[in-house]
């Protein structure tokens, strides 16, 4: 049965945060990510539209939950320039209540670019950080671009939106703030507890959060580049503070 205009309109509406929030869902595209998220125990698929060839490659136990569409219908549903076999709607992941006073946590202050945010969530997953706290003015992690950048890590990393300062102050944990002027990263040893704080792409960390830093961390510059992309800087910092 062909997809209806209302189904197309519904999928397209989820490009907007207010509709994602109202429905408690997000959109994923592409065979690798959708197949991975279909296996996640804390995610429930609401609708999966896919080309018949992709459906035929899936386990028989999943096929009943998939709706076959043609190339033309896929183009209508997809937000990508080049649609990629499958578009799915999932309910937002369910996690246990986060714990903010132990282990290593990542705090993001005013990250605006959804691609950066999604990559940071993916980096947190790579380095075993289970919780990411985003300031309320950060990009929405369920933005389609952010979701694509997580590459499936959205199912494994709990992303919370709250004022980082309040959580940091209450936690009693050390705070490693990424700043242009501070202690060289390579002289700091591995950590097993604390907040790693990353600031806005252009403005950095707000002064009130800078004041909470117990360690101001700088990636030593050898060349002449003015700055690093926020996600790149996050990867470098995590690799030296929590990598093994």
N, C-alpha and C positions, 0 to 999 in steps of 0.2 A: 504494500500500500504506500503510495507517495506521501511524503511528509506534508503536513498542512501549513497554511500560512501562519496560523497561531503558534505552531511549534517553531517555525523559523523566527517569528517575532520574539518569542520567549528567549531563545538562545541569543539572539542579537541584543536583547535588553540586558543581558548579564554582563555586557561590556561596561555597564555602569555600576558603581559601588552600591548605590542605594537599593538597586534591585537585587544584587548579590546578597546584601545584608538582610533584606526583607525575606528572601527565600532561604537564606542559610546555605548557599551553594556557590560553586565556582566552576569555570569551564576549563577543560584540558584538551589539547589537540596533539595528535601524533601517535603513532603506533607504540613506540617504546614506553612513553610516559603513561599512556592509558593502560597498557598491559600491566605495567608495574603497579599502578594505583588500584587496579581491579583486584590485585592480590593483597592489598593492605587491609588489615583487620579493623582499623579504626576509621575507614572511609566507606561510605555507602553510595554506589552509583545510582543516580536518579534517572538518567537516560544516556544511552550510548548509540550513536549513529555511525555506521561504518560501511565501507565498501565490502561487497561480498567476498572478495579475495582475502581480506584481512580477517573477516569473521570465520572463514574456513580454516584459518591457521590457529584459531583459539581452541582451548580445551572444550570438549563437549559440554561440560558442566556450566560453562559461561555463555554458550551460544544463545540460550533462551532469553538472556537479558539484553541481547544486542539487536539493534534494528538495522536492517540492510537498506542502503541508499545508493543512488548512482552518483556519477561524477558531478553532474549538474546540481544535484541536491546538496552535495558536499560543499560546493562552492558557495551556495546560498547560506550555509550554516557557518562556514569557517571565517575567522577574522584574519587568517594568514594570507599573505600574497600568493603563496603556493600551498593550497590545501594538502594535507597529508593523511589520507586514508580514513581517519576517524576523529570525531568530535564527541566529547563526553561531558556530562554534567554530574558532579559529585556533591554530596553533602559535605560541609566543612568537617575536617578531622576532629576527632574527639580524643582528648588527652587527660590523664590524671591531673589534679590541681598542681600547678608548678610550685617548686620549692626555691626560695630566693636566698637562703642563708647557708648554702653549701655548694661545693663543686665550683665549676667555672661556668659563668654566664656571659652572654654577649648582649650589650646594650647599644642601641642605635638611636642617635639623636638627630632627628630631622632629615633622615635619608629620603631624598625626593625622587630619585630615579627608580622605577619599578624593577628594571633590569639589575641595577646594583643591589637592591634589596633581595631579590630572588637569589642572586649569586652569593650573597652573604649567608643566607639560610642554607644554601648548599655547602658552603665552606664550614658552617657550624656543624652540619651533619658529618662532613669528612673528618673533622677533628674531634668528634664525639661530644659536642656541646648540645645538650638536649633542650635548652630554653633560650630563646631570643626575645628580648624586651625592646619594643619600638616605642618611641615617643608618639603621642597622638597625632602629631603633624607629619609623621613619616608616611611614605607611600603605602598603599594597601597591598598586603602580601598576596591577596587573592585577585589582584589585577592580572589579566591574562598574560601580560609580558612578564610579570614577576613569577607567576606560576610556571611558565615555560622555563625561566631561568633557574628555578629550583631543581629541575630535572628529577622530580619525584621526591625530593627531600621534604616537601611540605607534609608528607605523611609521617615523618619521623622526628621532626623538630617542632616543638610547641612555640608558636609565635604569639606573644601577648602585647597588647597596646595599653600602656600606662605611663605615668610620669616616672622616668628612670630615677630621678633624684629621691623620690619618696621610698622606693624599693631599695635603692643603694644605701640610704641612710639607715633604714631599719635592719639591714642585713648584717652589719658589722664586718663585712668582708672587705679586703683591700680592693682598690680600684686602679686599674691600669688604663690610663687615658691616652689615646693616640693624639699627639700634638707635634707641631713643627719644632718647638723648643722643649727639650727634655732629655732624659737619660737615654743613651744609646741602647737600642733594643738588644743588640748582640751581647751586651754585658749583663743582661738580666737572665737569671736561670729559669728553668721550667717551673710552672706553677700548677698546683692541683686545687686551688680555691681562689675565688676572686671574680670581679667584674672586669671585662674588657670593654672599654667605652670608645665608640667610633662616632665622629661628628658629621655634620652636614657637609655635602660635597664642596661647597664654596665657602661657607662661614665657619666650619669646624664645630667644636663643642661649645655650647652656650656657657657663659661665664659662671652661672650658678652651679653647673655640673662640673666645670673645671675645678671649682673650689672643693669638690668632694674627692678629687684625685689624691691617692696616696703615692702613686708613681706616675710621672709624666713620661710617656714613652715616645721616642723618636726613631724612625727608620733612618739610619745614617745615609746622607746623600754623597755620592762620589762624583756624579756628573753635574749637569746644569739644569735639569728639569725643575720647573717651579714647584710641581706637586705631583702626587700620585692619585689615580682613580681610587675612590673610597673602597671599592670591593677588592682591588689589587692590594691596597694597603692592609686591609683586613686579613687577606690570605697570608701575607708576609708575617704579620704580627702573630697570628695564630700558629703558624708553622714554627715560630721560635719560642712562644710561650707555652703552648700545649702540645706541640708535635713531639713525637718520640723517634 
